[in-house]
Amino acid sequence: MSPPPPPLGRARKRAAQAYDEALDDAELVAARAALAQGRWQSTRSLLVRTGDDFDRRGHRIAVLAKESYCAAWAREWLLAEPDSGDATVLLAMAQVRRALRGKEKPARVREACRKAAELMPHDPTPWLGLLMLECSLGAEGDVIRIFEQIRTRYADHHHAHHLVVGWLAERRVEAGPDPLHEVYDFANWAAEQAPADSPLAILPVIAHAERYRSLAAAGHEPADPAASGHWVGRRARQVMKAAFDWWLEWEHEDHPRRLVDLNFLAHAKVCEGRGAEAAALFHRIGDHATPAPWSYPDRDGLTAFRTARAAALGTA
């Protein structure tokens, strides 16, 4: 039996929500709306068009999988097309999302991801699902091993690098601020290894924000990031300048997760006190706020974003 459609009015309710992980991907938004009504064929077509653009594929599948109805409709898709690799990967990712909400047993989810990986051996997306799971629930060796599996398939995987940075940033937090912490080394290494035009050039900025999140949560930094000295040291300023200069030269308007990077970079420029540069970034971001890093360490992210944007654009 097919699962029931979502209640009427869900689309209107979504429009009122503050954040949308789909960002500015109109095709993804349309496919998600169709999937909500059980029309999984739109998702199939979307993933066929996405092809081997693995950053876009991972982004789209992760966003679709977050919806509570996704697992049920992915199973319907598999009933119609039992050998569908895309449906198997989507179902595995949906189970990952459920496990992270405490609604699925991790062992069962790991098996689903491994099945998807066997069916789609060149696709890093099943491994991305496993990485999302293990960064929250797994052991250190599992995280490293899975990340290596992703890099073997696609060395510059954007989402995977962000996940590892967030995971590393939480290590040795009891030691307090440390400019030589391993998360900075990892981010710098990844940025240096990537091609010159890779958005992984922004990863050192991500590392800086994620480390602040961990330190502030432990009481080593103030709860107001703008009041912290975390962004104004010599090394921090070098990182922020290099990232902003990269953006000016290499901005990728078609990268599916570029707005994630721009939110982090705008946040850094606000904390650094460089309003003109922040304003340029806010113009590019528009209304596409992301929870991270505006909500760090425990703030109302949307309020923080709007306040910072108004100040930078002179509309406060």
Phi, psi and omega in degrees: 000136179290145176293152181291152176290160178293162180300148175299144179095357180298322181297320179293322179297319180298322182299334181274351182285155187283322187239147174220114182297342177293341180057236184253023181275093185295324179296320178295317179300317180294317180294323179295319178296321178293319180296326179300334178260013176087005181270075183291345179299329177293323176292319177302312180298319180300314183288329174296315179294328181293323176060224183263021171282089194289330174296316180290320179298313180298319180297312184294316181293320180296321180290314178300319185293341181290337183289141185296333181274354190297315183300318181296317181285330174296323176293322175299317178301316181292331175296322179281327183224080187300336183261012183288115176294320181297318179294322180294319178293317180298317179296318179299317180293323177298323178291326174300312180301320179294320179297322180291341174264005179078021184248009180212146179284128183304322181298319178295322181291319177301319179296320178297319179292320179294322176298316179295321180295323177292323181286328181235073191296337182264357185268123177283352188295319175300325178289329174299317177300315178298321180295319176302318181292311187287332176297335178265324191237348191263182179268162183303315182298326179294316180300312182295317181297317181291320178300321178295324177297321178293314181296329176298325182271327179202101192296333186255029185301116188294306184297320181298317179295321178297319179298316181293322177299314178298323180290314180296325184298338182272357181278144176053037181292335181295341180282347179082191183302137181209107182296348180255017181301151186296334180295326178290320179298316181297313182297318178295318178299313182297319179295321180289327181287333186282159174301159185301329183266009182284136176294354174295351173299336180276351188302323177301330176291319178300316180300320181296316181291319181293323178292322175301314179307312182293317181292319180293321179297332180268001178087010180271349177224153178296155182289340175265111184298328180292338179272357181272150174275009188297332186255002189245001175290165183301314182293320179298317180297323177297318179297313182294320180295316180298319181292318180294318178298321177298316181299317180299324184274323194239014187315128180255101182285347184254002181286133187295337183243020184296330181291335172297311179299317183294325175296316178297318183291320177296319178300317179297318181292325175296313181293331179281345180084024181252081188295322182295318179291321176299320181299318179300321180289320179298325176300320179288324184289323184062231181263009186272067175288148174243147181303315176268133006258009187297333181274357184284140353275334181201061185241167170283103188298319182294319177296318179297317179298310183295322178295315180294319180295315180298320179294317182292322183270358178073028181247010182293000000 
